[in-house]
């Protein structure tokens, strides 16, 4: 399983900080740690594997896999909608380059290589120390044939590219020329049915691109994943400062999350009881596209609605986590892979191993962030955190 992985309606009543947006971002990144820890135990391809595969774990992970990265792209777009209110285009591009491209390059040479090293060790493709392995990175042969990759940092790469190509649209939407279009769009999407209508474009992308362009995360031959993620990112931007749509998400949060969850549960149950219907059966790609994107979009809307209703507050945990979450993301998968490699052959219950893996990933990420990143401005820069 590969990751799938922001219309500015400037009708803003958002002078106060919307803390639920920070909570969504923090919790979405936390979910990634649980998901990548789970990848160690399931049958889907991943970098290192436990000595016992657990298929039961795959059911909740299928649900998480549907929306976890689209939610992050969506909430990233929301963040951009606020950032662009006080920045010129060049200021925005400069800031995004510093906070995304620099950590990406740093991560590709420092953070990601240990993941490939442990994978090569477990698969028997390499034997020797990390010092012996590391020069292979500079052969610049892309993974999986070689040892040069951005692995989980593909999200950062895509986000930087989306920011660059989206800037002209974002600037236009701030201009006087765009106001007529914005007014029309606001009228169209000012109710629940209009918001749900936004799922049609992702459906079209599913029908037209998914089969020809399987998810690869390589940027240059990943058109289904690229265009879907870009669409969700732009949706986040368009919805970001529009309080009316957030109110709609809050009002219908139970129904929205219920529909999204029901579709996933129905599909899993149907495949388990009756059997999966292949895509070459007439109309199945159409049906799968409708179900997949309806579930994805309603789940994102429902999660945002619940967050707005219950999480619009600030505390010390949120203040600390809002800054820490990006370094955690950069660090976490390397730590998960390293721990997983060392515990793979332990004779322990799978769920106890999962607990060790999750706790270890959070614990080591926290230690590195708090003591080695947070106090030092130069290191903060490498991890995309603003200076103190």
DRENKE-807855 format. One line per 10 residues: number of its first residue (from 1); for each residue z, x, y of C-alpha. Coordinates in steps of 0.5 Angstrom, whole numbers, plus 500, padded with zeros to 3 digits. Layout:
<recs>
NUM> Z X Y | ... $
</recs>
This chain:
<recs>
1> 500 500 500 | 498 503 507 | 501 501 513 | 497 495 517 | 504 500 521 | 501 490 546 | 491 476 558 | 497 479 563 | 499 473 565 | 503 475 571 $
11> 508 469 571 | 514 473 572 | 521 471 572 | 523 477 569 | 527 481 575 | 533 482 570 | 532 487 564 | 530 483 558 | 535 486 553 | 532 482 547 $
21> 526 486 548 | 530 493 547 | 533 490 541 | 526 488 538 | 524 495 539 | 530 498 536 | 531 493 530 | 524 494 528 | 524 502 528 | 530 501 524 $
31> 527 497 519 | 522 502 518 | 527 507 515 | 529 501 510 | 521 500 508 | 520 508 507 | 526 509 503 | 524 503 499 | 517 506 498 | 520 512 494 $
41> 522 507 489 | 516 502 488 | 509 503 484 | 505 504 491 | 503 510 492 | 507 515 497 | 509 522 498 | 515 523 493 | 517 518 487 | 523 516 484 $
51> 524 517 476 | 525 510 475 | 520 505 479 | 523 498 481 | 518 493 481 | 523 487 484 | 524 491 490 | 516 490 492 | 517 483 493 | 521 483 500 $
61> 517 490 502 | 511 486 501 | 514 481 506 | 516 487 511 | 509 490 510 | 505 484 513 | 509 485 520 | 513 491 521 | 508 495 524 | 504 489 528 $
71> 511 488 531 | 511 495 533 | 505 495 536 | 506 488 540 | 513 490 543 | 509 497 545 | 504 492 549 | 510 488 552 | 513 495 554 | 507 497 557 $
81> 506 490 561 | 513 492 565 | 511 499 566 | 504 498 569 | 508 493 574 | 510 500 578 | 505 505 576 | 498 507 578 | 493 508 572 | 493 516 572 $
91> 501 515 573 | 501 511 567 | 496 516 563 | 500 522 565 | 507 519 562 | 504 516 556 | 500 523 554 | 507 526 556 | 511 521 551 | 506 520 546 $
101> 501 526 545 | 506 532 546 | 511 529 541 | 505 528 536 | 502 535 536 | 509 538 536 | 510 533 530 | 504 535 526 | 506 542 526 | 513 542 525 $
111> 516 535 523 | 510 533 518 | 509 539 514 | 515 539 510 | 513 532 507 | 507 535 505 | 511 541 502 | 515 537 498 | 510 532 495 | 506 538 493 $
121> 512 541 489 | 513 534 486 | 506 533 484 | 506 541 481 | 500 542 486 | 504 548 489 | 510 552 487 | 514 557 492 | 518 557 498 | 516 553 504 $
131> 515 560 508 | 510 561 503 | 507 554 504 | 507 553 511 | 501 558 513 | 497 552 509 | 497 548 515 | 493 552 519 | 487 552 515 | 487 545 518 $
141> 484 542 512 | 486 534 513 | 491 531 508 | 490 529 502 | 485 535 500 | 489 540 505 | 496 540 508 | 494 538 515 | 496 531 517 | 500 526 522 $
151> 503 522 516 | 507 517 519 | 506 519 526 | 499 516 526 | 502 510 530 | 504 515 535 | 496 517 535 | 494 510 535 | 499 508 541 | 496 514 545 $
161> 489 512 544 | 490 504 545 | 494 506 552 | 488 510 554 | 482 505 553 | 487 499 555 | 488 502 562 | 482 500 565 | 483 493 562 | 491 493 565 $
171> 488 495 572 | 483 490 572 | 488 484 570 | 493 487 576 | 487 486 581 | 485 480 585 | 478 479 581 | 482 477 575 | 486 472 578 | 481 466 576 $
181> 481 468 569 | 488 469 568 | 489 462 571 | 485 459 566 | 488 463 560 | 495 461 562 | 493 454 562 | 490 455 555 | 496 459 552 | 501 455 555 $
191> 503 451 549 | 505 452 542 | 498 451 540 | 495 455 545 | 499 461 542 | 498 460 535 | 490 460 537 | 491 467 538 | 491 468 531 | 484 467 530 $
201> 481 474 533 | 486 477 527 | 483 472 522 | 476 474 525 | 477 482 524 | 480 480 517 | 473 477 515 | 469 482 518 | 472 489 517 | 477 489 512 $
211> 473 490 506 | 468 495 509 | 474 499 512 | 480 500 508 | 486 502 512 | 486 510 512 | 490 511 519 | 485 517 520 | 483 514 527 | 475 515 526 $
221> 474 511 520 | 479 506 520 | 476 500 524 | 480 494 521 | 486 497 522 | 484 500 529 | 482 493 532 | 487 489 529 | 493 494 531 | 489 494 538 $
231> 489 487 538 | 496 486 537 | 498 491 542 | 494 487 548 | 497 481 546 | 504 484 547 | 501 486 554 | 498 479 556 | 505 476 553 | 510 481 556 $
241> 511 479 563 | 510 471 562 | 516 468 561 | 513 461 559 | 510 464 553 | 517 467 551 | 520 460 552 | 515 457 547 | 517 463 542 | 524 461 543 $
251> 524 454 542 | 519 454 536 | 523 460 533 | 525 456 527 | 519 453 525 | 515 459 527 | 519 464 522 | 519 459 517 | 512 458 517 | 510 465 516 $
261> 516 466 511 | 513 460 507 | 506 463 507 | 508 470 504 | 513 466 499 | 508 462 497 | 503 467 495 | 507 471 492 | 510 466 487 | 502 463 486 $
271> 500 470 484 | 506 471 479 | 506 464 476 | 498 463 476 | 495 470 477 | 492 473 483 | 485 470 485 | 480 475 486 | 476 476 493 | 469 475 490 $
281> 471 468 488 | 467 464 494 | 472 462 500 | 477 467 498 | 476 472 503 | 476 466 508 | 483 463 505 | 486 470 505 | 484 471 512 | 487 465 514 $
291> 494 466 511 | 495 473 512 | 494 472 520 | 497 466 520 | 503 469 517 | 503 475 521 | 502 472 527 | 508 466 526 | 513 471 524 | 512 476 530 $
301> 513 470 534 | 519 467 530 | 522 474 530 | 521 475 538 | 524 467 539 | 530 469 535 | 531 475 539 | 530 472 546 | 535 466 543 | 541 471 540 $
311> 540 478 543 | 539 478 550 | 545 482 552 | 547 489 553 | 552 494 549 | 554 501 548 | 550 501 542 | 543 498 545 | 544 503 551 | 545 509 546 $
321> 539 506 541 | 534 505 546 | 534 512 547 | 535 515 540 | 530 510 537 | 524 514 538 | 526 521 536 | 529 517 530 | 522 515 528 | 519 522 529 $
331> 524 525 524 | 526 519 519 | 520 520 514 | 521 527 513 | 528 526 512 | 527 521 507 | 522 525 503 | 526 531 503 | 532 527 500 | 528 523 496 $
341> 525 529 493 | 532 532 491 | 535 526 488 | 529 523 484 | 531 526 477 | 539 524 478 | 541 519 473 | 543 514 478 | 542 506 479 | 536 505 483 $
351> 540 501 488 | 545 506 489 | 540 511 490 | 537 507 495 | 544 507 499 | 544 514 499 | 537 515 501 | 538 510 507 | 545 512 509 | 542 520 509 $
361> 536 518 513 | 540 515 518 | 546 520 518 | 541 526 518 | 537 523 524 | 543 521 528 | 546 528 527 | 540 532 529 | 538 527 535 | 546 527 538 $
371> 547 535 537 | 540 538 537 | 536 533 541 | 540 529 546 | 543 535 550 | 537 539 551 | 532 537 556 | 526 541 553 | 527 538 546 | 528 531 549 $
381> 521 533 552 | 518 535 545 | 521 528 542 | 518 524 548 | 525 522 551 | 526 523 558 | 530 528 561 | 537 527 563 $
</recs>
